[in-house]
């Protein structure tokens, strides 16, 4: 059996968007964007913040969703 992957999920269908870093089904960090601002204004900062909270680097991510 293999261990669960480290996942970076991006939701960009709504104005604010959201980011989630997970280890399989376990959430490590979640960030919900401001619905008054386009996610394009903060997407990269939000990704970096979630990775920092999870104690990971982008290179650690095994799956993007």
Residue frames as a rotation matrix with the C-alpha (Angstrom) as fourth column:
UNK 1
0.582 0.813 0.000 0.00
0.813 -0.582 0.000 0.00
0.000 0.000 -1.000 0.00
UNK 2
-0.400 -0.710 0.579 1.28
0.682 -0.653 -0.330 3.49
0.612 0.263 0.746 -0.82
UNK 3
-0.524 0.194 -0.830 0.95
0.653 -0.534 -0.537 6.54
-0.547 -0.823 0.153 1.37
UNK 4
0.572 0.816 0.089 -1.52
0.731 -0.457 -0.507 9.30
-0.373 0.355 -0.857 0.52
UNK 5
-0.142 -0.647 0.749 -0.23
0.883 -0.424 -0.199 12.02
0.446 0.634 0.632 -1.83
UNK 6
-0.435 -0.025 -0.900 0.38
0.471 -0.858 -0.204 15.64
-0.767 -0.513 0.385 -0.90
UNK 7
-0.080 0.582 0.809 -2.26
0.988 -0.059 0.140 17.60
0.129 0.811 -0.571 -2.85
UNK 8
-0.800 -0.028 -0.600 -2.53
0.122 -0.986 -0.117 21.27
-0.588 -0.167 0.792 -3.75
UNK 9
-0.184 0.838 0.514 -6.10
0.980 0.197 0.028 22.10
-0.078 0.509 -0.857 -4.79
UNK 10
-0.940 -0.068 -0.336 -7.07
0.038 -0.995 0.095 25.40
-0.340 0.077 0.937 -6.37
UNK 11
-0.021 0.963 0.270 -10.67
0.935 0.114 -0.334 26.54
-0.353 0.245 -0.903 -6.79
UNK 12
-0.854 -0.362 -0.374 -10.88
0.203 -0.894 0.400 29.41
-0.479 0.265 0.837 -9.24
UNK 13
-0.499 0.743 0.446 -14.51
0.771 0.145 0.620 29.18
0.396 0.653 -0.645 -10.39
UNK 14
0.623 0.696 -0.358 -15.67
0.782 -0.548 0.297 31.79
0.011 -0.464 -0.886 -7.88
UNK 15
0.765 -0.299 0.571 -14.42
-0.054 -0.912 -0.406 35.37
0.642 0.279 -0.714 -7.61
UNK 16
0.597 -0.522 0.609 -12.46
-0.800 -0.328 0.503 34.89
-0.062 -0.787 -0.614 -4.37
UNK 17
0.241 -0.478 -0.845 -11.32
-0.373 0.758 -0.535 31.33
0.896 0.444 0.005 -5.04
UNK 18
0.758 -0.087 0.646 -9.83
-0.619 0.215 0.755 29.01
-0.204 -0.973 0.109 -2.45
UNK 19
-0.049 -0.864 -0.501 -6.69
-0.674 0.399 -0.622 26.96
0.737 0.308 -0.601 -1.84
UNK 20
0.825 0.234 0.515 -6.29
-0.547 0.561 0.621 23.69
-0.144 -0.794 0.591 0.02
UNK 21
-0.288 -0.872 -0.395 -3.19
-0.768 0.457 -0.449 21.68
0.572 0.174 -0.802 0.85
UNK 22
0.656 0.587 0.474 -3.99
-0.749 0.582 0.316 18.13
-0.091 -0.562 0.822 1.89
UNK 23
-0.703 -0.711 0.016 -2.30
-0.709 0.703 0.054 14.86
-0.050 0.027 -0.998 2.68
UNK 24
-0.839 0.536 -0.090 -4.80
0.483 0.812 0.328 12.46
0.249 0.232 -0.940 1.18
UNK 25
0.116 0.982 0.151 -8.11
0.622 -0.190 0.760 13.23
0.775 0.006 -0.632 2.92
UNK 26
0.274 -0.090 -0.958 -6.45
0.912 -0.292 0.288 15.20
-0.306 -0.952 0.002 5.76
UNK 27
0.769 0.051 0.637 -6.46
0.329 -0.886 -0.327 18.99
0.547 0.461 -0.698 5.37
UNK 28
-0.075 -0.874 -0.480 -3.13
0.996 -0.038 -0.085 20.64
0.056 -0.485 0.873 6.22
UNK 29
-0.724 -0.116 -0.680 -4.04
0.223 -0.972 -0.071 24.22
-0.653 -0.203 0.730 5.25
UNK 30
-0.019 0.771 0.636 -7.06
1.000 -0.001 0.031 25.97
0.024 0.636 -0.771 3.76
UNK 31
-0.745 -0.161 -0.648 -7.41
0.221 -0.975 -0.011 29.53
-0.630 -0.151 0.762 2.57
UNK 32
0.144 0.856 0.496 -10.62
0.960 0.001 -0.281 31.08
-0.241 0.516 -0.822 1.26
UNK 33
-0.752 -0.488 0.444 -10.26
0.621 -0.750 0.227 34.18
0.222 0.446 0.867 -0.86
UNK 34
-0.607 0.509 -0.611 -12.12
0.056 -0.739 -0.672 37.43
-0.793 -0.442 0.419 -0.39
UNK 35
-0.105 0.666 0.738 -15.31
0.902 0.377 -0.212 37.36
-0.419 0.643 -0.641 -2.48
UNK 36
0.774 0.355 -0.524 -14.94
0.184 -0.919 -0.350 41.11
-0.606 0.174 -0.776 -3.08
UNK 37
0.118 -0.828 -0.549 -11.58
-0.790 -0.413 0.453 40.65
-0.602 0.380 -0.702 -4.82
UNK 38
0.759 0.052 -0.649 -10.60
-0.541 0.605 -0.584 38.58
0.362 0.795 0.488 -7.83
UNK 39
0.863 -0.440 0.247 -8.49
0.172 0.716 0.677 35.57
-0.475 -0.542 0.694 -6.90
UNK 40
0.574 -0.681 0.455 -6.00
0.652 0.044 -0.757 36.73
0.495 0.731 0.470 -9.52
UNK 41
0.525 -0.350 0.776 -4.94
-0.436 -0.894 -0.108 39.44
0.731 -0.282 -0.622 -7.04
UNK 42
0.220 -0.382 0.898 -3.94
-0.971 0.003 0.239 37.02
-0.094 -0.924 -0.370 -4.31
UNK 43
0.914 0.263 -0.308 -3.68
-0.318 0.937 -0.143 33.51
0.251 0.229 0.941 -5.77
UNK 44
0.238 -0.904 -0.354 0.11
0.135 0.392 -0.910 33.17
0.962 0.169 0.216 -5.60
UNK 45
-0.488 -0.366 0.792 0.30
-0.671 -0.423 -0.609 34.73
0.558 -0.829 -0.039 -2.14
UNK 46
0.404 0.734 0.546 -2.46
-0.913 0.363 0.187 32.41
-0.061 -0.574 0.817 -0.92
UNK 47
0.797 -0.214 -0.565 -0.66
-0.028 0.921 -0.388 29.35
0.603 0.326 0.728 -2.34
UNK 48
-0.232 -0.971 0.061 2.57
-0.047 -0.051 -0.998 30.39
0.972 -0.234 -0.034 -0.61
UNK 49
-0.296 0.188 0.936 0.74
-0.914 -0.341 -0.221 31.01
0.278 -0.921 0.273 2.68
UNK 50
0.775 0.625 0.090 -0.93
-0.629 0.749 0.209 27.58
0.063 -0.219 0.974 2.60
UNK 51
0.521 -0.665 -0.535 2.36
0.169 0.695 -0.698 25.87
0.836 0.273 0.475 1.84
UNK 52
-0.448 -0.700 0.556 4.01
-0.382 -0.413 -0.827 27.77
0.808 -0.583 -0.082 4.71
UNK 53
0.101 0.594 0.799 1.25
-0.993 0.013 0.116 26.79
0.059 -0.805 0.591 7.16
UNK 54
0.944 0.294 -0.147 1.55
-0.303 0.952 -0.040 23.16
0.128 0.083 0.988 6.05
UNK 55
0.371 -0.890 0.266 5.35
-0.466 0.069 0.882 23.28
-0.804 -0.451 -0.389 6.37
UNK 56
0.364 -0.164 0.917 5.82
0.669 0.731 -0.135 22.32
-0.648 0.663 0.376 2.73
UNK 57
-0.521 -0.485 -0.703 7.49
-0.303 -0.665 0.683 23.60
-0.798 0.568 0.200 -0.41
UNK 58
0.360 0.663 -0.657 5.91
-0.856 -0.046 -0.515 23.58
-0.372 0.747 0.550 -3.86
UNK 59
-0.320 -0.591 -0.741 8.38
-0.814 0.572 -0.105 20.83
0.485 0.570 -0.663 -4.83
UNK 60
-0.880 0.003 0.475 6.83
-0.335 0.706 -0.624 18.60
-0.338 -0.708 -0.620 -2.11
UNK 61
0.063 0.995 -0.080 3.42
-0.725 -0.009 -0.689 18.61
-0.686 0.102 0.721 -3.82
UNK 62
-0.772 -0.333 0.541 2.67
-0.003 0.853 0.521 15.34
-0.635 0.401 -0.660 -5.60
UNK 63
-0.400 0.734 0.548 -0.75
0.916 0.314 0.248 16.10
0.009 0.602 -0.799 -7.06
UNK 64
-0.943 0.165 -0.289 -2.39
-0.156 -0.986 -0.056 19.28
-0.294 -0.008 0.956 -8.34
UNK 65
-0.455 0.859 0.235 -6.18
0.889 0.452 0.070 19.54
-0.046 0.241 -0.969 -8.48
